Amino acid sequence: MDEFVEAIELLQPVIGRDLVAVTEARHWFGGRRGGDAESLLHFWLHFQGMPPLMAHGSGELLLLEFSEPYAAYDMGDDGETRVGPAQKPDLLALLPGHRLLDAALIRGYTTQPALGGVLLRFEHCDLVVASLGDEWVLRQGQVPPELATYLTIGNWLGDQDHAVSRPSNESQQ
């Protein structure tokens, strides 16, 4: 199935719902973790009345699916993966308790149109979530100007005229 259509089918049912929790999987090494985006492996958005929506970055592709968080695990000499609630001051920890008002798909930087990320509009902020070069991009607001060549925001999904179209080449302002 087309990854844009699949993402739309996953996101439309959660638009208008309250986000009650965020679960994160983070890499820890020597009892320490890297920064917000640097240590993040996967995350799950828990919307009221829905199964958790998992986000997984892979290269230039953002994969979304409904699935339960997995258990923490030890990676031997490479550290460990800890799974638990998002903690402040990390950006994802600012989202629980707020309603998702809308979402827009973000086209990634590849030769084939690929779902590179999503722009999530909550009551109190917009959040860019994208995968670029196998790294997470997590930013409040819009795509940063230095990444605009690589990440193009499409139309809001709440706009029913564009709900099944792929993201446009024009960035939303």
URBELVEN-V345691 format. One record per residue. OMEGA is omega in whole degrees, 0 to 359 (none if undefined). Layout:
# URBELVEN-V345691
omega: [OMEGA:OMEGA]
This chain:
# URBELVEN-V345691
omega: [178:184:177:179:179:179:178:181:178:185:184:180:181:176:182:180:176:174:185:180:171:175:181:167:183:177:176:178:180:180:180:175:176:181:185:182:186:183:184:176:179:171:181:175:182:178:180:175:182:172:180:178:183:174:181:177:180:181:179:188:172:178:178:175:172:177:179:175:177:181:174:179:179:180:178:182:182:177:182:173:177:181:180:182:174:183:175:15:182:185:182:179:180:188:182:181:180:180:173:183:182:177:176:178:178:177:180:184:178:178:174:176:182:175:181:182:177:171:182:179:175:181:188:181:168:180:174:175:182:174:182:181:180:177:176:167:177:182:169:178:183:174:179:183:181:179:184:176:187:185:183:181:177:182:175:181:178:176:187:179:184:189:181:179:176:178:178:177:181:175:175:178:none]
